[in-house]
Amino acid sequence: VVLSGGSAFGLDSATGVVRYLRERNIGYQTRATNVPIVPAAILYDLGLGDSMITPDADAGYAACESANQGPTDEGNVGAGAGATVGKILGLGRAMKGGLGTSSFETGNGIVVGAIVAVNCVGNVVDPATGQIIAGVRNLDGNGFVDTRQMVRLQINTSQAVAENTTIGLVATNANFTKTEMTKVAQMAQDAL
């Protein structure tokens, strides 16, 4: 699975992953050859930095070469490199987003993990406390604007709010039916 920045241009990074896997004969075996199946998701981050610099096939290949079994880098790396949060009032009041991971072991050998590139129009809220931990900065920069309240009060935001995307992946070693997996996907979406 490829998570990338660069908007639609970043989808090219999956081509590098396909090449890496094909060279190692990894993929779905057909009569003719092994076909790497590489799902990909991208986020819109072209508003930060030089929009002409986007991940390409070489970046995808290099990501495969540098992948390891150790901890995943988090923050402003990979798909999170150009991510921002709190864009509802424009980039001038936004903050850097990034890539984050979490996992949980149930005790009976089942592991559930998630990796998310957070690039949202609103705020990032700590689910345990309800406290805003990142997002739209207030005018003096010392606190946050409550974007949920802005939406509830239908405060007019003149900025383009469609240019944001949060992407992620939830993975587990548990066995599920197709119907059960659909429910897991719904719960993951609800969590966002």
Disulfide bonds with the S-S distance in Angstrom:
none
